[in-house]
Amino acid sequence: MSGAFGWVKADVGGGGTRVHRSDDFVGAKAAYAGGARRVDIGFDPNDGKSRKIDAFATKLGSRVVPDGMGMLSSTAANVVMVILDVTGSMREWPQEIFKRLPLLYVDLVRYFGSDDVEVLFIAHGDASGSDRYPIQVGRFARGPDLDVVLASFEREGGGCGRQSERESHELVAYHLVERIDTGSAQNVLAFFVTDEAGYDAIDADQVRRYLGVSMNRECATAKNVFMKLSISADVYAVVCDTKTYDRPIAPKWWREMLGAEHVLNLDDARRIVDVILGVVAFGTGKDQEFELDLTKRQVGMRFGRDNITKVQKTLAIVRKGGTAKLLAPPDQKGSNAGTRSLLD
């Protein structure tokens, strides 16, 4: 289908690997700069009410808001999971990812060196609060099909359940460990995008109510869940400075869960996609290509140099930490040797 984000097509090169044409950059940059017509799933932080998605979403027919009840599997060699906190304090931050979706996907294909890439989006709030949709798990999708996934999400702007400055990140992580199968993947990355901490313990009632299963007692704490998840995937937290909290507790909590080198502090919503792509480029040895891309995207921008500096500053801890897993190159033989599963 034709995407609402201004998708660009890529040529297919040898060996089934899709390559990014130089003239594709024009289309990607248009989406990046906000020039493409797109789905608006933002909300007015002043009224706190959920908003329906715009006219594009209505063309998709009846919309079923996803939940976390089922199991999911991916057959792709390269999997990227983006977990978005969509509570009120996040304001415009999730929207900045959505409107740069073509850039995200097209450049992921380039940096992985393969078109065998699937993305999973998950939106969540606080399962201990009054949110109607505390966990919304999309489906693995490629290219313009991701439009449909994003159009299915409901943004409530809720949160603030049991404890201020905490949302249900640990419940999502539990779902990724227990309910997601990426057995065909050579590379699995997960990015939590939020301005808040999670809870330290997994709530068995929430697991039963929102995931439809009994809790695995080996995953009773957030620390254990993230430890298991980090074995099977390269996990990062993009901790957003939304100016909501004077002394946010999120950075410290995420460092305890993932280690300092996997916590990326960011104060500009427009740079989220740059940061995600920068992490992937670092893992695939495409750092120089990423820096060139980043520079090109900022040509003509009033604060282009400042934008580049922000991204480089955020990524510095990953590059200097040296603990990021080296991502596997495309398997030209089609073998699944060396694949990892989140169920292992």
Disulfide bonds with the S-S distance in Angstrom:
none
